[in-house]
Amino acid sequence: MFTVTVHHYLVVSAILFSLGTIGVLTRRNAIVVFMCIELMLNGVNLSFIALSHFLGNMDGQVFVFFVMTVAAAEAAVGLALMIAFFKHKESIDVEDFNLLKW
């Protein structure tokens, strides 16, 4: 019989975070970059939940609730900025964002 330990959750969490990091560093589409940032946040949330369960306290789970709230707000503001940028430039390529510089 195979038992799942906290190490398995941490390995999956590290894989999710690594995939998100690779996506942020290699992609040019802003929507894909935001999805990769969300993937990174989910990897961190998984590690918080696993360690919270392993240690037997609720601190990690409460922190995950706040991280998810901030991530939802970030997604809404980021999507609104991308829509406004697309209306102006008709592209959401990350390299075209230098228009926002002073």
C-alpha positions as a Python dict, from the first residue, in 0.01 Angstrom:
ca = {
    (1, 'M'): (0, 0, 0),
    (2, 'F'): (127, 345, -94),
    (3, 'T'): (80, 632, 148),
    (4, 'V'): (98, 995, 44),
    (5, 'T'): (321, 1200, 272),
    (6, 'V'): (384, 1571, 302),
    (7, 'H'): (694, 1529, 86),
    (8, 'H'): (481, 1422, -210),
    (9, 'Y'): (270, 1736, -178),
    (10, 'L'): (582, 1951, -155),
    (11, 'V'): (727, 1791, -467),
    (12, 'V'): (406, 1858, -662),
    (13, 'S'): (407, 2212, -524),
    (14, 'A'): (767, 2264, -641),
    (15, 'I'): (681, 2127, -985),
    (16, 'L'): (382, 2364, -1017),
    (17, 'F'): (591, 2660, -906),
    (18, 'S'): (873, 2566, -1146),
    (19, 'L'): (636, 2529, -1441),
    (20, 'G'): (487, 2869, -1361),
    (21, 'T'): (832, 3026, -1339),
    (22, 'I'): (937, 2877, -1672),
    (23, 'G'): (614, 3004, -1829),
    (24, 'V'): (665, 3358, -1697),
    (25, 'L'): (1023, 3369, -1823),
    (26, 'T'): (960, 3221, -2167),
    (27, 'R'): (618, 3342, -2283),
    (28, 'R'): (536, 3671, -2455),
    (29, 'N'): (157, 3667, -2434),
    (30, 'A'): (38, 3864, -2130),
    (31, 'I'): (-259, 3635, -2065),
    (32, 'V'): (-32, 3330, -2054),
    (33, 'V'): (204, 3515, -1821),
    (34, 'F'): (-84, 3591, -1583),
    (35, 'M'): (-194, 3226, -1599),
    (36, 'C'): (160, 3119, -1511),
    (37, 'I'): (163, 3359, -1216),
    (38, 'E'): (-160, 3200, -1096),
    (39, 'L'): (3, 2858, -1136),
    (40, 'M'): (290, 2976, -918),
    (41, 'L'): (45, 3101, -656),
    (42, 'N'): (-136, 2765, -660),
    (43, 'G'): (194, 2586, -604),
    (44, 'V'): (267, 2803, -302),
    (45, 'N'): (-88, 2753, -173),
    (46, 'L'): (-49, 2377, -201),
    (47, 'S'): (266, 2387, 8),
    (48, 'F'): (96, 2608, 268),
    (49, 'I'): (-198, 2367, 293),
    (50, 'A'): (26, 2058, 310),
    (51, 'L'): (249, 2204, 579),
    (52, 'S'): (-50, 2336, 771),
    (53, 'H'): (-203, 1988, 777),
    (54, 'F'): (131, 1830, 865),
    (55, 'L'): (191, 2069, 1156),
    (56, 'G'): (-169, 2048, 1274),
    (57, 'N'): (-252, 2420, 1282),
    (58, 'M'): (-476, 2642, 1076),
    (59, 'D'): (-232, 2927, 1009),
    (60, 'G'): (-139, 2809, 659),
    (61, 'Q'): (-501, 2760, 559),
    (62, 'V'): (-596, 3110, 674),
    (63, 'F'): (-298, 3251, 484),
    (64, 'V'): (-409, 3063, 169),
    (65, 'F'): (-751, 3224, 200),
    (66, 'F'): (-592, 3570, 194),
    (67, 'V'): (-358, 3476, -93),
    (68, 'M'): (-655, 3357, -299),
    (69, 'T'): (-839, 3683, -227),
    (70, 'V'): (-543, 3893, -338),
    (71, 'A'): (-493, 3669, -645),
    (72, 'A'): (-856, 3721, -749),
    (73, 'A'): (-817, 4097, -718),
    (74, 'E'): (-488, 4082, -910),
    (75, 'A'): (-651, 3883, -1187),
    (76, 'A'): (-940, 4129, -1217),
    (77, 'V'): (-713, 4436, -1227),
    (78, 'G'): (-464, 4266, -1461),
    (79, 'L'): (-738, 4161, -1701),
    (80, 'A'): (-883, 4514, -1701),
    (81, 'L'): (-539, 4656, -1780),
    (82, 'M'): (-492, 4406, -2062),
    (83, 'I'): (-830, 4494, -2213),
    (84, 'A'): (-746, 4864, -2200),
    (85, 'F'): (-404, 4800, -2353),
    (86, 'F'): (-555, 4583, -2627),
    (87, 'K'): (-805, 4856, -2716),
    (88, 'H'): (-522, 5104, -2751),
    (89, 'K'): (-250, 4894, -2914),
    (90, 'E'): (-445, 4590, -3051),
    (91, 'S'): (-180, 4356, -2910),
    (92, 'I'): (-114, 4192, -2576),
    (93, 'D'): (247, 4103, -2645),
    (94, 'V'): (463, 4166, -2338),
    (95, 'E'): (728, 4343, -2543),
    (96, 'D'): (472, 4604, -2650),
    (97, 'F'): (420, 4710, -2286),
    (98, 'N'): (710, 4958, -2307),
    (99, 'L'): (441, 5202, -2415),
    (100, 'L'): (357, 5238, -2046),
    (101, 'K'): (700, 5386, -1964),
    (102, 'W'): (740, 5758, -1899),
}
